[in-house]
Amino acid sequence: MTGDRSHSDEQADRFSEPPQTFEDREGREITIRALDPDGFDALAEMYAAFDPADRAQGIPPTGEDRIEGWLETLVDEGLNVVAWDGDRAAGHATLVPDGDDGESYELAIFVLQEYQESGIGGRLMDALLGYGRGNGVENVWLTVERWNTAAVNLYEKVGFETTNAESFELEMSFRLN
């Protein structure tokens, strides 16, 4: 993406860093924490179980080797938080640096289908943005398919603003620090 992307001027002062534990709408105790190396295999299993119909913009990839390669890049380059239901990964959110400026990060979030609409996505966003703020992230942006109204509503609720709506995807941004 380009380095001249505009960002919302809204400041993020309300996000909480992980770990966080809460009860989701289904009564499950969910813990969100920064990804540690011991969680990699469980996260890969989550993506292997991800419904292909819910994949967007080519991610998450399919196939064990492609999933593991993609995750290794996210772990090596980005900041990652995972929602855990016991020892099972239920959701994952990541901030990946965009370019060499160290200020802009692309956000991606995924919640396993059986955990969607239970409040985990909003909590993942809160923890990831708190974690990003605590690690000096300045600006966050994302793209989302414009017909993904659940995701667009979540991003707007957090404070993201649309910065580009010229294609089938919306580009949204948020100033974190």
N, C-alpha and C positions, 0 to 999 in steps of 0.2 A: 504494500500500500504506500501511499505518498506521505512524505514528511510534512506537507503543508495542510494536513487535515485540520479543520476547525474543531474545537471542543466546547462543550457546554461550560459556562462559567460557574455553574453551581458547585459549591464546595461540599465535600463529603466529610462531615464531622460526626456522623451517627453510627458508623459501622463498627462492629465488634470483631476483634481478632479471634481466631480459633485458639483453643478448643471451645466448642459449644455443645451442650447436650439439651435436648428438648423432646417433647412427645409430639409426634406428628398427628395429623387429623385421623389416622387409623389407630392411634393408641400405641404405636411402636416407639420405643426409645431410640432416638437417633443421635449419634455423636458426630460432629463435624470437626475434623482436625487436619492439619497440614499433612500432606502425603509423606510418609516415610518409606524407605526402601522395602520394608517388610510388607507393605500394602500393594506393591506393584502387581503381583500375580492375581490378587483378588480384583484389582481394578481391571486388569486385562480380561478376567472372566466376566465382569460386568459388561464390558464392551462386546465380548463374544455373544452374550445373550441379548444384546440390543436389537430391537425389532428393525429390520431393514426399512420398513415403511416410515420410521421416524428419523431416518438419517437425512441430513440437510447439507447442501453444499459439499457433498462428497465425504462428510465426516459424521460419525466416526467411520473409519475404514472397515472393511470386512476381511475376514481371514486372519488366523492367528499371527502369522508373520507380519502382515501389514499393520495389525493392531499394535503389536509389540514395538515395531519400529516407530510408529507414530507416537506412542506413549513415551518411548525413550527420548524422543525429541522434546516433548512437552516437559518431561522431568528434568532433562539436562538444561533447558533454556528458560523455563517458566517457573511461575509460582502456582502451586496446586493445592487444593483442598478437596477432601473426600467426605461424603456423608456415609456413615457406617450404621448398619442395622446389625448389631453384634459384630461378627467377623465378615459380613457380606457388604460389599460396596453397593450403595443404592444410588449414588449420584457423585458427580465430579465437576469441578469448575477450575478453570485455568486462566492465567494471565501470561501471555507470551510476548516478549519484547518485539517491537516493530522498528527495526532499523537499529542504528548505532547510537541514537541520541540518549537512550536510557530513560526517556520520559514517557513515551507512548507504548501502550501495551494493548494487544488484542485479547478480548475476553471470549471464552467459549464455555458453555455450561451444558451438561447432559444429566438427565435423571432417568433411571431405568423405568420402563413403562409401568410396572406394577407399583411404583412409588410416586408416579406423577399425580398432581392435584391433591397432594397431602401436606403441602406447605414446605417441602424440602427445598424446592428451587429458590424461594425467597430467602431462606436461611443460608443456603449455599452462597447466594449473591452477597449477603451481609458479611459472612465470614471471609469470602474471597476479597472483597473490597477492603475490609478491615486489615486483612493480611497484606494486601498490596500497599495500602497507606502506610502500614508499619514498616514496610520494606522500601519506602521512598518512591513508589509509583506515582507519577504526576497525572497522566492522562490515560483514559481507558476508552477504547472504541470497540465496536462489534458490527457485524452485518447479520441481518436476519431476513428471511423471506417474508415479504410483506403480508402474506396470508396466514402466517403463524401468529395469530392474534393472542394466544396465551403467552407466548414469549414476548411479543411487543408490549403487551400490558404489564408484564413483570418488569421489563426494562424501564418503561415509563414510570411505574410506581417507585422504582429505585431512584429515578431522577435523570435517566438518560434522555437526551433530546435527539431528534432526527436531524442529521447534518447533511444527508444526501438521500434523495428519494427518486433518483432519475432512472432506476432500473427496476427489475422485479424484486430486488433486495433493498432494504432500508439500511443505511449506514447511520449508526447512532453513537453518540459520544458522551463522556462525563469527565469533568475535571475532579480528580481525587485529592490532590494536594495542591 
